[in-house]
Amino acid sequence: MDPKETLDSIVNLSEYLAALNSENKKDALTSENDNGKLKRTYNQTEAVAATGAHARKITALCKELDIDFTRFDRAWQIDIDDILKIRRALGETLDFVNRGKLPIYCVSNLKGGAGKTTITITLSSGMAIEVPKGYRVGVMDLDPQGTATAMLKPNFSDEDLSVGDLLMENFDLADGETFQDVCKEAFYETNIPNFRVLCSRPEDRQHEFYVKLKESEAEQHGQPYNSYTAMEAIIDAVKDEFDILFIDTSPYFSAMTLAGHYVATSLIVPIRPSENDRASSEKYVKFLGEMYRLLMGMGHKGYDNVKVMLSGIRRASVSQVRIAHDIRMACNKSRKSPLIYTHEFIESDAVTNCAEDYCTVYDFSPSEYQASKASLKMAQNEYRLLINEIEREICELWGE
C-alpha cells in the first residue's frame, strides 16, 4: 500500500470499529435509566437473600409498598430499587453518612493490563450494592481512555461534563449556580441507587497542556502553581455526597495521575502473578517511591493504607499460584502490617461476559445472567471477600 492507501485503511478501520461499538451499545442499552443500563433484578429467592426476610413477608410488603412483582417477564421479579424499599420498610437505615475522614482509594499501576479498571468498578459497585450499610459510593475516572466511564455510564455524551472539564473549568455557571453545584451534578447516576461516577473522555488529555500553561503563567508572575489543588477543590465540593470514593488511574504518568494520588487516602496496587507483571510492577513501585517524595514535598499527609492486590489469578495455573505465593510472602515481611490484601481478585469468565453488556458482575443476579450462573455466583462471592476486607479498613479508620 502507498501512504494514501495506508491512511484510508486506518480511517476505514476506525469507522468499522466505531459502527460495531455503536451497534453493541444499541443492543445492550436502554433509555429507561440515567446511565443507559438496566437495573439489577431479583427473583423471589434472590430477594429473600438480599433482604433477609421470609418470602411471604416480602410478598406482603410488595403489596403494602405498591411494588408490582409481575411487571417483568418472569412470574415474580423486582428490581434493586424495590429491594431498597423493602429493606427500609424492614427498619434498615440505608441513608449512611460517613462518620469522619472520607476514604479515597486510588487504584494505581503504570503497567497496562494490571486490572486497575476492572478492580475499581467491581469493588466500587459491590461496595454500593452488596454491603448492608448502604454506603454512598463514587468513582472518579482519571483515565482519558474512559473504560470505567464506558462501563458505568455507557451513554456518556459530549454534552455531559467530564473530570477534565471540571479541572480546566470548561463550563459556564448558571445564575445562582456554584462550582460545588457543578461538581455534584458531574457525578452522574448509575443504575445502582447510591452509586455515581465522574466520567472522562479522550479530550481530557488536554489537561496536560493546560497544566503546563498554568505553570508558565504562574512562573511569569512569580507565583507558585500546583495542579493538584483543582482536584482537591472537586473533592472538597463533593465530600459530603459520598462515604467512599474510588479513583481509576491511567497506565501512564500525567498531571492528572499525580493529582489523583495526591487527593487519595489509600493506595491499591494491582499485580498479576506472572514473571513479566511482577518485574514491571517492581519498577513501578520503585517509581512510586520517587513520585511520593514529590507528593511529600507538596504537603501530602500520608496514606492510611498502601497494599498490593493480586489480580487476574487463575487458580488452576500452578505457576500463577506459585508466583502469587512468592509475592505474598515478600509483602508480608512488614512488621507493622501486611502490605497485601488477604484475598485475591481472581480471573473470571463472568467479568468478561458482563463487560459485553457494559456491566460489572454486581449488575446482574444469577437468575437474569445468560451464561454460567455458577461462574457469576463464584465471582460475586470471591470479590465480596475483598469488599469486606476494605470495609474493615474503613471502619477501623472511623474508629468502629
Salt bridges, closest charged atoms under 4 A:
ASP8 OD2 - LYS4 NZ 2.86
ASP79 OD2 - ARG71 NH2 3.22
ASP81 OD2 - LYS39 NZ 2.25
ASP82 OD2 - ARG71 NH2 2.73
GLU92 OE1 - ARG87 NE 3.17
ASP95 OD1 - ARG88 NH2 2.90
GLU130 OE2 - ARG40 NH1 3.16
GLU130 OE1 - ARG384 NH2 2.54
ASP165 OD2 - ARG201 NH1 2.86
ASP236 OD1 - LYS239 NZ 2.96
GLU241 OE2 - LYS184 NZ 3.81
GLU241 OE1 - ARG196 NH1 2.92
ASP243 OD1 - ARG136 NH2 2.95
GLU275 OE1 - ARG278 NH2 2.64
ASP277 OD2 - LYS111 NZ 3.63
ASP304 OD2 - LYS101 NZ 3.09
ASP326 OD2 - ARG278 NH1 3.90
ASP326 OD2 - ARG322 NH1 3.91
GLU344 OE1 - ARG315 NH2 3.43
GLU344 OE2 - ARG328 NH2 3.28
GLU347 OE2 - ARG314 NE 3.58
ASP363 OD2 - LYS37 NZ 3.10
GLU382 OE2 - ARG315 NH1 2.76
GLU389 OE1 - HIS343 ND1 3.04
GLU393 OE2 - LYS307 NZ 2.85
GLU400 OE2 - ARG99 NH1 2.65
GLU400 OE1 - LYS133 NZ 3.06
